[in-house]
Amino acid sequence: MNASFNIQTLLRENIRKIKPYSTARDEYTGVALVNLDANENPYGSIGNTKNNRYPDPYQNKLKSLISEIKKIPTSQLFLGNGSDEAIDLLYRAFCNPGVDNVIICPPTYGMYEVSAATQDATCIKVDLTSEYELQPELILNSTNKLTKIIWLCSPNNPTGNLLQTNHIEMLLTQFNGIVVIDEAYIDFANEPSWITRLEEFPNLVVLQTFSKAWGLANIRLGMMFASESIISVINKIKLPYNINGMVQEFAYKTIRENAAEKDQMVKDILDQRDKLSQAIMQIAGVQKVYKSDANFILVKINNAHTIYTYLVDQGVIVRDRSSVKLCENSLRITVGTEDENALLLEKLTQYSR
C-alpha cells in the first residue's frame, strides 16, 4: 500500500479545475418518450440502420457486462478507442507540457514515447536488463519531483515476458506517482491480472484490450482499470462520445455470446506458440527463442534484418526488432494458425539451406 499517494497533487492544475463538457445524455435520467435535445435527425438514418441517435457516452450497458466478467466495479473502468486513447488521456491528465517527465523501460511498446512527445513530456529511459527484467532500484533513483508516470508493459512487448511481481510491487509502494501496467497480452499468461490488486495500490492503473485474445482489433476497444478517483478524472477529459454505438453493440453481443470461443482461441494460440518455438529452435542460425507469456515470440537469429527482407519478398510479414536496443538481431513473430506457422517455417528452412 502506498499511503503517501495523493492524486490531487499529481493532477495538472488546469485539469483539476476543468468543468467537463455535458452531453445531452448527461442531463437527465430515465427513459425518454421524445428526444429533442441533441439536434439529431428525427427521421432515422440512411439505409434504415438506426444510427441517427448519439450513443451512450459512458457505455453503461457494455461496462456492466465487462464488470461482471472482470469482477471490477464500473466506476473503476474506462473504455477507450483502443488502449492508445487511455495512454493519451493519462498524459493529458497528469503531465504538464514542457515540464513533467515519465519513466519508460526499453525495449517496450513504442506508443508510450510517441504519446510523451505529443504531450511534450520528457521520457526518462531505464533499460531492462539483458534478461528483460526491470531494474526497480534504478527506476526509483531516476525519478524526481516532476516524474508523474512509470510505464510498464507486462507481458512486455516486444520481449513477451511477464515482469517480476516483486519488482512491480516495489515501484507501486515506493513511487508516489502513477504506475501503469499495460496488460494487452495478459490472456496468454499463466498469472493473474493486476486488476485483482487495485484495492491495494491507489496509484495502480491497468490497461487491457479486446484486440488480442478476443480477436477484435478492428473495432478498437481498450480498457483502463484504476481507482474511482483516477477514472473520474479520465471521464472528465475524454471526448464526449468516444466509443461509437455500433462498436458498443457489437462488443456487447460478442462478449456475451462468444466467451467460450475466445477461450478456445487462446488455448489454440498457446498450443501453436509452443510448437512454433520448438520448431524454430531447429532452424540454422537461430541463437535463442525467448520464453513468451504472450501471443508472439522473440527470436534471436543471425542476419535478422536480411532474413526479414527475404520473408517480406516471400509474402511472410514478421516484425524486425534489430534496431531496438537489447533486441539486436531479433525478429518478433506473431503466433499464427497452424498453416501460417507452417509456411513461415518452410520459408525459414529454405533460407537456411
Secondary structure by P-SEA (a helix, b strand, c coil): ccccccccccccccccccccccccccccccccccccccccccccccccccccccccccaaaaaaaaaaaaccccccccccccaaaaaaaaaaacccccccbbbbcccccaaaaaaaaaacbbbbbbccccccccaaaaaaaaccccccbbbbbcccccccccccaaaaaaaaaccccbbbbbcccccccccccccccccccccbbbbbcccccccccccbbbbbbccaaaaaaaaaccccccccaaaaaaaaaaaaccaaaaaaaaaaaaaaaaaaaaaaaacccccccccccccbbbbbccaaaaaaaaaaaacbbbbbcccccccccbbbbccccaaaaaaaaaaaaaaac
